[in-house]
Amino acid sequence: MAIVKVTEKGQVTLPIELRRRLRISKDDYLMIEADGNVLKVRKLSEKKLLASDDPIWDFVGQYASGQKDVSAQHDQYLAEGERKRWRKR
């Protein structure tokens, strides 16, 4: 357990032992929630982008539109939709 002091701006410094153990570094995000009189601090993990060869891309858009090449032709379909909207005006 560590004791830290709250600054005038409400800031606290996390002790180096905790930062090292939890691998918390500059620009990381922490979630803080209150549970009664207890503050819970949790490190948020980074979202990792899906690789281009991830099998999920085979399913993206397949069922909503019935077209099977939506993931490969995404930009083309968006452009066609924009052109149709502009023509209606």
C-alpha positions, 0 to 999 in steps of 0.5 A: 500500500502507498500513501500519496498526496492530492495536489491543489488541482486534484492530481496524484502521483502514482508510485514508481513501484506500481507504475512498473508492476502495472506497466503504466507509462506516459500517455496511458489511460486509467479508468477511475470509479468510486465504490463507496469510499474506495477509488478503483483505478484500472489501466485501460488496454489499447485496442489493437486493429485487426490485421488485414488477413483476419477472417472477420473481414470475410463477413463484414457487410456480407449479410446486410447488403448481400454483396460478398466483396464489401470489405475489398470494395468498401471505398468504391461502394461509399463513393457510389452511395455519395454519387447517388445522393448528390444526383438526387439533389 
